Amino acid sequence: MAGTKPKKRRIPKGSDSPMAGSNPVPDIYREMLVDAVSSSPTRFSEEGQSIKRRRIGGRVISRYDGGTSGHDTDQSSLLAEDTDPGKGIPEKAIKRQQMAYDDSDGSPNSDMDWEEVDLSKDRAGETAEEDVEKPMDLVLHTGDVNSPRRRIQRRKANTALDKKMRLEVHKTNLLCLLAHVHLRNHWCDDVKVQAVLKSLLTKRTVSYLNPDDEKSQFQRSRSFMDGLAQASEVWRTKFKVTARGMKRPYWVEPIEALNDFSLPDDIDQPLEKPDFRALAGILEGSRDVGAQLFCALLRSVGIEARLVCSLQPLPFNAAVKSTTPQKHKPDIIIAELSSQPATSDEDSGVDVHRHIAPFGPTTSGTTDGMAPLVPKRPRRLGQPTFALGSDDNLSKPPPTKKLKRKSIKESPYPVFWVEAFNMAVQKWVPVDPLVTNTIDKPSKLEPPASDAENNMNYVLAFEEDGAARDVTRRYAKAYNAKIRRSRVEVTKGGERWWRRTMRVFRRGWDLDRDQVEDAELTAKEAAEEMPRNVQDFKDHPYYALERHLRRNEVLHPKREVGKVGASKSLSGGASKVLEPIYRRRDVHHVKSADGWYRLGREIKAGEQPLKRVQPRRQRAISVNEYGGEESDDGGGAATGLYAGFQTIPYEAPPIVNGRVPKNAYGNLDVYVP
């Protein structure tokens, strides 16, 4: 450092140096020593104890057991101890000096004042407290005490006994509904009812409904349709709906839900014939009664009209929504009737402590001392309120607001309607004057599957003589794909049961119009388009998919008639995998050779099985589920199944010497073909 002049450093203000001028140590070393002492984080006294330093007001105060001294005194005592001009810093001071590297000089917190505190005593106290054993309390909770978690109850799968019970209830409900509609159809022929209703139609309307035979077919058909339109308009304006009609029922799950169930107040009550006549006089009732009276109106003027009903029985399949229709409990807004004048917003408004929900519907009933009111229109702040005087209150009664009749919310599709016979074209014309207000539009009368109050599975039309016909195919768009799966015909023996039931309501002979109607319904069923999704192909009467075949069914021959998009491709693309569609008539029921033998048939010579299945081990080992012995195929091997066209009638071997021949097991086979 001889060739370089040392750079002088400025001593900070507020720190005095008594060594200046009295010690031969150069000034540069003094400055370096002062900086090192002031920047040292830890200092020790002569006894080896650590000194606590606190920076206050720009001065560093050092404190230890021997007392407290300022910064200047500490520096002078350290430099004066065994300091010679050539020796430099004392050895004792160098040994006690500690260097600290502060990396936060550039941080925004570098200008803050920090205090060094000895934490040895506090740490010792904490350690002593931790060593003391304390009791530990554990509280276990399964959930929130105030709001317990609600467990989700899953619906149990229906057993075979439950399915059988639901099917029997479904059939019983169908019979009851048929008897109900048959009785109402008979009431429509009542002479007194028709005499009351006949006066509603004018002579001009009656002439339109009964055109002259001399007119052309087009004119007579046009006149009949105009007469139906006029009669529907008159009935829609005269009749008032005041009650709730028939709706879709559901199963109750669980059974305890019936304890809280009650019928609505506005439900259509059971009627007797005198009640039906009374409703014809006042022209009020449910939509069902309105359609029945409209049928009586058309019959009173000589029109052949049929009463059509979409029966609403309890379903028998397990895929339906199992809920219980609950009684609607409307919220009521109540306000006290007071004769005191309203002087403030609190007095003139609705009592908020007494109503249940400010936005709930109101009812038309009243209670003692209370009246349901609609919330008043909010008043602008600062708008004055005018109160009546005492004389005005005594002379004028409080104004009463006329309450509107509560509207009845039902399905937008009817349950009852009417079919009128158009003689000019030999066709039944559906008419619904109350719900959809349509004429000759059967597609507008079918409710969607999402309708919770109405479904269309059985549509029956009752004529004037009591005969009934199933006309569901006229109104259902997808009868084979969707509607048929909810009918009794899809069950075992259900088709035969339904034919026997409808035989009671059949006429002893068929009319020409009946044959025309049968041809029309058959043509509509045949014109039904092919289903567009996989689920609708299950149990379809005309089409089938290979995935829906049962264990004892086989396709032969495999003749494709189309394809349907089954699912997305495995590659993840947007295209769907196409699955072939087959005719239902190509699906054959197959049995084993022993199974056909028990029915009195045997396999033709040279026939090969169409299908092989592994036998199930649930029954006896020697006999499988198809009636065939497993030992015939090698003991546990796949059983061969044959279709009916591969068999011929069984011919028993002749009797030899008056004895019946026995089988391979030494037993006699006695079967009834």
C-alpha positions in Angstrom: 0.0 0.0 0.0 3.1 2.2 -0.2 2.4 3.3 -3.7 -1.2 4.0 -3.2 -2.7 6.8 -1.1 -5.3 5.5 1.2 -8.8 6.9 0.6 -10.1 8.8 3.6 -13.5 7.9 4.9 -15.9 10.3 6.6 -16.7 9.6 10.3 -20.4 9.6 10.9 -21.9 12.5 12.7 -22.6 12.0 16.4 -19.6 9.7 17.1 -16.7 11.4 18.8 -13.1 10.1 18.7 -11.0 11.0 21.8 -8.0 9.2 20.2 -7.5 11.9 17.6 -4.2 13.8 18.2 -3.1 11.7 21.2 -2.4 8.3 19.6 0.2 7.8 16.9 -2.1 5.3 15.1 -2.9 6.6 11.7 -6.3 8.1 11.2 -7.2 5.5 8.5 -6.8 2.6 11.0 -8.8 4.4 13.6 -11.6 4.8 11.2 -11.5 1.2 10.2 -11.5 0.1 13.9 -14.4 2.4 14.7 -16.4 0.9 11.8 -15.6 -2.6 12.9 -16.6 -2.1 16.5 -19.8 -0.3 15.6 -20.8 -3.0 13.0 -20.1 -6.0 15.3 -23.4 -7.7 16.2 -22.1 -9.4 19.3 -19.7 -8.0 21.9 -18.4 -9.5 25.1 -17.3 -8.0 28.3 -14.1 -8.8 30.1 -15.8 -11.6 32.0 -16.9 -13.3 28.8 -20.6 -12.2 29.1 -22.5 -11.1 26.1 -23.4 -7.4 25.9 -26.8 -6.4 24.7 -26.8 -3.4 22.4 -29.7 -1.1 21.6 -29.7 1.5 19.0 -31.6 4.6 20.1 -31.6 7.9 18.3 -28.4 7.2 16.2 -26.3 6.1 19.3 -25.5 2.5 20.2 -26.0 1.8 24.0 -24.2 -1.4 25.2 -25.5 -3.0 28.4 -24.0 -5.8 30.4 -23.9 -6.8 34.1 -21.2 -4.4 35.0 -23.2 -1.4 33.9 -23.9 0.7 30.9 -21.6 3.0 28.9 -21.8 5.0 25.7 -20.3 4.2 22.4 -17.4 6.6 22.8 -16.4 5.3 26.2 -16.4 1.7 24.9 -14.1 2.6 22.0 -11.6 4.5 24.2 -11.3 1.7 26.7 -10.7 -0.8 24.0 -8.1 1.2 22.1 -6.2 2.3 25.3 -5.6 -1.2 26.5 -2.1 -2.4 25.5 -2.0 -0.3 22.4 1.4 0.6 21.0 2.2 2.4 17.8 3.6 -0.7 16.1 1.5 -3.4 17.6 -1.9 -2.4 16.2 -5.1 -3.9 17.7 -4.9 -5.8 21.0 -5.1 -9.6 20.9 -7.9 -9.8 23.4 -10.1 -7.5 21.3 -9.4 -9.5 18.2 -10.4 -12.8 19.8 -13.7 -11.4 21.0 -14.6 -9.7 17.8 -17.3 -11.4 15.6 -18.1 -10.6 12.0 -21.6 -10.6 10.7 -22.5 -10.4 7.0 -25.7 -8.5 6.3 -27.2 -9.3 2.9 -30.2 -6.9 3.4 -28.4 -3.6 2.9 -30.4 -3.0 -0.3 -33.7 -4.1 1.1 -36.4 -1.5 2.0 -36.2 -2.6 5.7 -32.5 -1.8 6.1 -33.3 1.6 7.6 -35.3 0.1 10.4 -34.1 0.0 14.0 -33.7 -3.5 15.5 -33.2 -4.6 19.0 -31.2 -7.6 20.1 -32.9 -9.5 22.9 -31.5 -12.5 24.8 -34.1 -15.3 24.4 -32.3 -17.9 26.5 -34.5 -17.2 29.6 -37.8 -17.3 27.7 -36.8 -20.5 25.9 -35.9 -22.1 29.2 -39.4 -21.1 30.6 -41.1 -22.6 27.5 -39.1 -25.9 27.9 -40.1 -26.1 31.5 -43.8 -25.7 30.6 -43.6 -28.3 27.9 -42.1 -30.9 30.3 -45.1 -30.6 32.6 -47.7 -33.3 31.8 -51.2 -31.9 31.0 -54.4 -33.8 30.5 -55.6 -34.0 26.8 -59.3 -33.9 25.9 -60.4 -35.5 22.6 -63.9 -34.8 21.3 -65.1 -36.9 18.3 -68.0 -35.7 16.1 -69.6 -37.6 13.2 -70.5 -34.3 11.6 -71.8 -30.8 12.3 -73.9 -30.8 15.5 -76.1 -28.0 14.4 -76.6 -29.2 10.8 -76.4 -33.0 10.6 -75.4 -34.4 7.3 -78.3 -35.9 5.4 -77.8 -39.5 4.3 -78.7 -40.3 0.7 -81.2 -43.1 0.6 -80.9 -45.2 -2.5 -83.9 -46.9 -3.9 -83.7 -50.7 -3.6 -84.1 -52.8 -6.7 -87.4 -54.4 -7.2 -87.5 -58.1 -6.5 -89.5 -60.7 -8.6 -92.3 -60.5 -6.0 -92.4 -56.7 -6.2 -92.6 -56.8 -10.0 -95.4 -59.3 -9.9 -97.3 -57.3 -7.4 -96.9 -54.1 -9.5 -98.1 -55.9 -12.6 -101.2 -57.1 -10.8 -101.9 -53.6 -9.5 -101.5 -52.2 -13.0 -104.1 -54.6 -14.4 -106.5 -53.9 -11.5 -106.1 -50.2 -12.0 -106.8 -50.6 -15.7 -110.0 -52.5 -15.1 -111.2 -49.8 -12.6 -110.4 -47.0 -15.1 -112.3 -48.8 -17.9 -115.3 -49.1 -15.7 -115.1 -45.4 -14.7 -115.0 -44.2 -18.3 -117.7 -46.7 -19.4 -120.0 -45.2 -16.7 -119.3 -41.6 -17.7 -120.0 -42.5 -21.3 -123.3 -43.9 -20.3 -124.2 -40.7 -18.5 -123.5 -38.8 -21.7 -126.6 -40.5 -23.1 -128.8 -39.2 -20.4 -131.9 -37.6 -21.8 -132.1 -34.8 -19.2 -128.4 -33.8 -19.7 -128.8 -33.6 -23.5 -132.0 -31.6 -23.2 -130.2 -29.0 -21.1 -127.2 -28.7 -23.3 -129.0 -28.8 -26.7 -130.2 -25.2 -26.3 -126.6 -23.9 -26.4 -126.3 -24.5 -30.1 -128.1 -22.3 -32.7 -130.1 -23.7 -35.6 -127.4 -22.6 -38.0 -124.7 -24.6 -36.2 -127.0 -27.7 -36.1 -127.6 -27.4 -39.8 -123.8 -27.2 -40.4 -123.3 -30.4 -38.4 -126.0 -32.2 -40.3 -125.6 -31.2 -44.0 -127.9 -32.4 -46.7 -127.2 -35.5 -48.6 -127.8 -33.8 -51.9 -124.5 -31.8 -51.5 -121.2 -33.1 -52.8 -118.8 -35.0 -50.5 -116.5 -32.0 -50.2 -119.3 -29.7 -49.3 -120.7 -32.0 -46.7 -117.3 -32.5 -45.2 -116.6 -28.8 -45.2 -120.0 -28.0 -43.6 -119.4 -30.6 -40.9 -116.0 -29.2 -40.0 -117.4 -25.6 -39.8 -120.2 -26.9 -37.5 -117.6 -28.5 -35.2 -115.6 -25.2 -35.1 -118.7 -23.2 -34.1 -119.7 -25.8 -31.4 -116.2 -25.8 -29.9 -116.2 -22.0 -29.7 -119.5 -21.9 -27.9 -118.4 -24.6 -25.5 -115.1 -22.9 -24.7 -116.8 -19.6 -23.9 -119.7 -21.2 -21.8 -117.9 -23.8 -19.7 -115.7 -22.8 -16.7 -113.0 -25.1 -15.3 -113.3 -25.0 -11.5 -111.7 -28.3 -10.4 -108.7 -30.5 -11.1 -109.2 -33.6 -13.2 -107.4 -36.9 -13.6 -103.6 -36.9 -13.5 -100.7 -39.3 -13.7 -100.2 -41.5 -10.6 -96.9 -42.6 -9.0 -95.7 -45.3 -6.6 -94.9 -44.3 -3.1 -91.4 -44.9 -1.8 -91.1 -45.1 1.1 -94.5 -46.1 2.4 -94.3 -43.7 5.3 -94.7 -40.8 2.8 -98.4 -41.6 2.8 -98.7 -40.2 6.3 -98.0 -36.6 5.0 -100.1 -37.0 1.8 -103.4 -35.4 1.3 -105.5 -34.6 -1.7 -105.7 -31.1 -3.1 -108.7 -29.0 -2.1 -109.6 -28.3 -5.8 -109.6 -31.9 -6.9 -112.6 -33.2 -8.8 -114.8 -35.0 -6.3 -116.6 -38.3 -7.1 -119.9 -37.7 -8.8 -123.2 -39.4 -9.0 -125.6 -39.1 -11.8 -127.7 -36.2 -10.2 -124.4 -34.3 -9.6 -123.5 -34.8 -13.3 -126.9 -33.3 -14.3 -126.4 -30.4 -11.9 -123.0 -29.6 -13.5 -124.6 -29.7 -16.9 -127.0 -27.0 -15.7 -124.3 -24.6 -14.3 -121.6 -25.5 -16.9 -118.8 -25.8 -14.3 -116.4 -28.6 -13.3 -113.1 -30.1 -14.2 -111.7 -30.4 -17.7 -112.7 -34.1 -17.7 -116.3 -33.2 -17.0 -116.2 -30.5 -19.6 -115.2 -33.0 -22.3 -117.9 -35.5 -21.2 -120.6 -32.8 -21.3 -119.3 -31.7 -24.8 -119.7 -35.3 -26.0 -123.3 -35.2 -24.6 -123.8 -31.9 -26.5 -122.8 -33.4 -29.8 -125.0 -36.4 -29.3 -128.0 -34.3 -28.5 -128.0 -32.9 -32.1 -127.6 -36.3 -33.8 -123.8 -36.4 -34.2 -122.1 -39.8 -33.6 -119.6 -38.9 -31.0 -117.2 -41.0 -29.0 -115.8 -40.2 -25.6 -112.0 -40.7 -25.7 -109.9 -41.1 -22.6 -106.2 -41.5 -22.1 -106.1 -43.9 -19.1 -103.6 -43.1 -16.3 -102.9 -46.3 -14.5 -100.1 -47.0 -12.1 -97.0 -48.2 -14.1 -95.6 -51.7 -13.6 -92.0 -51.2 -14.8 -89.3 -50.2 -12.4 -87.8 -47.4 -14.6 -90.4 -44.8 -13.7 -89.9 -42.0 -11.2 -91.1 -43.1 -7.8 -92.4 -40.1 -6.1 -95.5 -39.1 -4.2 -97.5 -36.1 -5.3 -97.8 -33.8 -2.3 -100.5 -31.4 -1.6 -99.5 -27.8 -2.6 -99.4 -25.6 0.5 -99.4 -22.0 -0.7 -97.7 -19.3 1.3 -100.0 -16.7 2.7 -99.3 -13.0 3.1 -101.5 -11.7 5.9 -102.1 -8.1 7.1 -104.2 -6.9 10.0 -107.3 -4.9 9.2 -107.0 -1.8 11.3 -109.1 1.3 11.4 -106.2 3.5 12.6 -104.9 5.9 10.0 -101.6 5.2 8.4 -99.1 7.8 9.4 -95.8 6.1 8.4 -94.3 3.5 6.2 -94.3 1.0 9.1 -98.1 1.4 9.7 -99.1 1.4 6.0 -97.0 -1.6 4.9 -97.5 -5.3 5.3 -96.7 -6.9 8.6 -93.4 -8.6 7.8 -93.5 -10.6 11.1 -96.7 -12.4 10.2 -96.3 -13.4 6.6 -94.4 -16.5 5.6 -92.9 -15.5 2.2 -93.2 -12.1 0.6 -93.1 -13.6 -2.9 -95.3 -16.7 -2.4 -98.7 -17.2 -4.0 -101.8 -16.0 -2.2 -105.0 -17.9 -1.4 -108.6 -17.0 -1.8 -109.6 -17.9 1.8 -109.8 -15.6 4.8 -109.3 -16.1 8.5 -110.8 -14.5 11.6 -109.6 -10.9 11.8 -107.2 -11.3 9.0 -107.3 -11.0 5.2 -104.8 -12.0 2.6 -103.4 -9.1 0.8 -101.0 -8.7 -2.1 -97.9 -6.6 -1.1 -98.4 -3.0 -1.9 -96.5 -1.2 -4.5 -93.3 0.3 -3.0 -93.6 4.0 -2.2 -91.0 6.5 -3.3 -88.9 8.0 -0.5 -90.2 11.4 0.5 -93.6 10.8 -0.9 -96.2 12.0 1.6 -98.9 9.8 3.0 -102.4 11.1 3.5 -104.4 9.7 6.4 -108.1 10.0 6.7 -109.7 11.8 9.6 -111.7 10.2 12.3 -115.0 11.3 10.7 -114.0 9.8 7.4 -113.2 6.5 9.0 -116.6 6.4 10.7 -118.5 7.3 7.5 -116.6 5.3 4.9 -115.9 1.6 5.2 -112.3 0.5 4.4 -111.9 -0.4 0.7 -112.0 -4.1 0.0 -110.0 -5.4 -2.9 -111.7 -8.1 -5.0 -109.7 -11.2 -5.0 -109.2 -13.1 -8.2 -110.0 -16.8 -8.4 -107.0 -19.0 -8.0 -105.9 -20.5 -11.3 -105.6 -24.3 -11.6 -102.3 -25.5 -13.1 -102.6 -28.8 -14.9 -100.9 -30.5 -17.8 -101.2 -28.7 -21.1 -102.5 -31.9 -22.7 -106.0 -33.3 -22.2 -107.0 -36.6 -20.6 -110.5 -36.6 -22.0 -111.6 -35.4 -25.5 -114.2 -36.2 -28.1 -114.2 -37.9 -31.5 -116.9 -37.0 -34.0 -117.7 -39.1 -37.0 -117.6 -37.4 -40.3 -120.1 -39.2 -42.5 -118.9 -37.6 -45.7 -115.4 -39.1 -45.5 -116.1 -42.0 -43.1 -113.5 -40.8 -40.6 -113.4 -40.0 -36.9 -112.3 -36.4 -36.2 -110.8 -35.7 -32.7 -112.0 -32.5 -31.1 -110.6 -30.8 -27.9 -112.3 -27.5 -27.2 -111.0 -26.8 -23.7 -107.3 -27.6 -23.4 -105.6 -27.4 -26.8 -108.5 -26.0 -28.8 -107.8 -28.2 -31.8 -109.9 -30.0 -34.4 -108.6 -32.9 -36.4 -105.1 -32.6 -35.1 -104.3 -35.9 -33.3 -100.6 -35.2 -33.0 -101.3 -32.2 -30.8 -102.9 -34.3 -28.1 -99.9 -36.5 -27.2 -98.0 -35.3 -24.1 -94.2 -35.5 -24.0 -92.3 -38.0 -21.9 -91.2 -35.2 -19.6 -94.8 -34.4 -18.6 -95.1 -35.3 -14.9 -98.9 -35.1 -14.9 -100.0 -36.9 -18.1 -98.8 -39.9 -20.2 -100.3 -41.6 -23.1 -100.2 -45.4 -22.9 -103.8 -46.5 -23.3 -106.2 -44.4 -25.4 -109.7 -45.8 -25.6 -112.8 -44.5 -27.4 -116.3 -45.3 -26.2 -119.2 -45.1 -28.5 -122.8 -44.4 -27.8 -123.8 -48.0 -27.5 -121.0 -48.8 -25.0 -118.5 -50.4 -27.4 -114.9 -49.4 -26.9 -111.9 -49.5 -29.2 -108.2 -49.1 -28.6 -107.0 -46.1 -30.7 -103.6 -45.5 -29.1 -101.8 -45.9 -32.4 -103.7 -42.9 -33.9 -102.2 -40.4 -31.4 -98.8 -41.9 -30.5 -95.9 -40.9 -32.7 -93.6 -43.8 -31.6 -96.0 -46.5 -30.5 -93.7 -49.5 -31.2 -90.5 -47.8 -30.0 -91.7 -46.2 -26.8 -95.3 -46.6 -25.9 -95.6 -50.3 -26.3 -92.9 -50.9 -23.6 -95.2 -49.4 -21.0 -98.2 -51.5 -21.9 -99.3 -54.8 -20.5 -98.7 -56.6 -23.9 -94.9 -56.7 -23.4 -95.3 -58.9 -20.3 -95.7 -62.7 -20.4 -99.2 -63.5 -21.3 -100.1 -59.8 -21.3 -101.3 -59.7 -24.9 -103.8 -62.5 -24.3 -105.0 -60.8 -21.1 -105.6 -57.5 -22.9 -107.6 -59.2 -25.7 -109.8 -60.9 -23.2 -110.3 -57.6 -21.4 -111.3 -55.7 -24.5 -113.6 -58.5 -25.6 -116.1 -57.3 -23.0 -116.4 -53.9 -24.7 -116.5 -55.3 -28.3 -119.6 -55.1 -30.5 -121.1 -58.4 -31.6 -120.4 -57.6 -35.2 -118.0 -55.2 -37.1 -119.3 -52.2 -39.0 -117.9 -50.9 -42.2 -116.4 -47.9 -40.4 -114.7 -50.3 -37.9 -112.9 -52.1 -40.8 -111.9 -48.8 -42.3 -110.5 -47.6 -38.9 -108.6 -50.9 -38.5 -106.9 -50.4 -41.9 -106.1 -46.8 -41.0 -104.5 -47.7 -37.7 -102.5 -50.6 -39.3 -101.2 -48.3 -42.0 -100.1 -45.7 -39.4 -98.3 -48.3 -37.4 -96.5 -49.6 -40.5 -95.5 -46.1 -41.5 -93.7 -45.5 -38.2 -90.1 -44.7 -38.9 -87.2 -46.8 -37.6 -85.9 -45.8 -34.2 -82.9 -43.5 -34.0 -81.3 -44.7 -30.7 -80.2 -48.0 -29.5 -82.5 -48.2 -26.5 -85.7 -48.0 -28.6 -84.7 -51.2 -30.4 -85.1 -53.3 -27.3 -88.3 -55.4 -27.5 -89.2 -53.7 -30.8 -91.8 -55.8 -32.7 -90.2 -55.2 -36.1 -86.5 -54.5 -35.6 -83.7 -56.0 -33.4 -80.1 -55.5 -32.5 -77.7 -58.3 -31.8 -76.8 -56.9 -28.4 -80.3 -57.2 -27.2 -80.7 -60.9 -27.9 -81.3 -63.2 -25.0 -79.4 -66.3 -24.1 -81.9 -68.5 -25.9 -82.2 -66.3 -29.0 -80.2 -66.3 -32.2 -80.3 -64.4 -35.5 -80.7 -66.6 -38.7 -80.1 -65.5 -41.3 -78.2 -62.2 -40.6 -79.8 -59.9 -43.1 -79.1 -56.3 -42.4 -81.8 -53.7 -43.0 -80.0 -50.7 -41.8 -77.5 -49.3 -39.3 -77.7 -47.2 -36.2 -75.0 -45.1 -34.4 -74.2 -47.1 -31.3 -71.4 -45.2 -29.6 -68.4 -43.1 -30.3 -65.4 -44.7 -31.9 -62.4 -46.0 -29.8 -60.1 -43.6 -31.5 -61.8 -40.6 -29.9 -63.1 -39.1 -33.1 -66.5 -37.5 -33.5 -67.8 -40.3 -35.7 -69.9 -43.1 -34.2 -69.6 -46.8 -34.5 -72.5 -48.1 -36.7 -74.3 -51.2 -35.5 -76.3 -53.4 -38.0 -80.1 -53.6 -37.6 -82.0 -56.9 -38.3 -85.6 -57.9 -38.7 -87.4 -59.2 -35.7 -88.8 -62.1 -37.7 -85.2 -63.4 -38.2 -84.8 -63.9 -34.4 -85.4 -67.5 -33.4 -85.9 -69.2 -30.1 -83.5 -72.0 -29.7 -83.3 -75.1 -27.4 -81.1 -78.0 -26.8 -81.7 -81.4 -28.4 -83.1 -82.7 -25.1 -85.2 -79.6 -24.7 -86.9 -80.2 -28.1 -87.2 -83.9 -27.2 -89.3 -83.0 -24.1 -91.6 -81.1 -26.4 -92.0 -84.1 -28.7 -89.6 -83.0 -31.4 -86.2 -84.3 -32.5 -83.3 -82.7 -34.4 -83.1 -83.4 -38.1 -80.3 -85.6 -39.4 -77.2 -83.6 -40.3 -78.3 -80.3 -38.6 -75.6 -78.2 -36.9 -76.4 -76.1 -33.8 -76.9 -72.4 -34.5 -75.5 -71.4 -31.1 -73.4 -72.9 -28.3 -73.6 -71.7 -24.7 -71.9 -72.7 -21.5 -74.3 -74.4 -19.1 -74.9 -72.8 -15.8 -73.9 -74.6 -12.6 -76.7 -73.5 -10.4 -78.9 -76.6 -11.1 -78.0 -80.3 -11.1 -74.8 -81.2 -12.8 -76.4 -83.7 -15.0 -79.1 -81.4 -16.5 -78.6 -77.9 -17.8 -81.1 -75.0 -18.0 -82.2 -76.1 -21.5 -83.2 -79.6 -20.4 -80.1 -81.2 -22.0 -77.7 -83.5 -20.3 -74.2 -82.1 -20.2 -72.7 -85.6 -20.6 -73.9 -85.6 -24.2 -71.5 -82.8 -25.1 -68.5 -84.2 -23.2 -69.3 -83.4 -19.6 -69.3 -79.6 -19.0 -68.7 -78.6 -22.6 -70.8 -76.0 -24.5 -74.4 -77.0 -25.2 -75.6 -76.9 -28.8 -78.9 -75.1 -29.4 -81.2 -75.6 -32.3 -84.1 -73.6 -33.8 -87.5 -74.9 -34.4 -87.1 -75.2 -38.2 -84.2 -77.7 -37.5 -86.6 -80.2 -35.8 -89.3 -82.7 -36.9 -92.0 -84.4 -34.8 -90.7 -87.2 -32.7 -91.8 -90.7 -33.7 -91.6 -93.2 -30.8 -90.1 -96.6 -31.5 -92.6 -99.5 -32.0 -93.6 -101.8 -29.1 -91.7 -105.0 -29.2 -93.3 -108.2 -27.7 -95.9 -106.1 -25.9 -93.2 -104.0 -24.1 -92.6 -100.3 -24.3 -88.9 -99.6 -25.1 -86.9 -97.8 -22.4 -84.3 -95.1 -22.7 -80.5 -95.4 -22.1 -81.1 -95.0 -18.4 -83.7 -97.8 -18.2 -86.6 -95.4 -17.7 -89.8 -94.8 -19.7 -90.1 -91.4 -21.4 -93.6 -90.2 -21.3 -94.1 -86.6 -22.7 -97.0 -84.8 -24.0 -96.2 -82.9 -27.3 
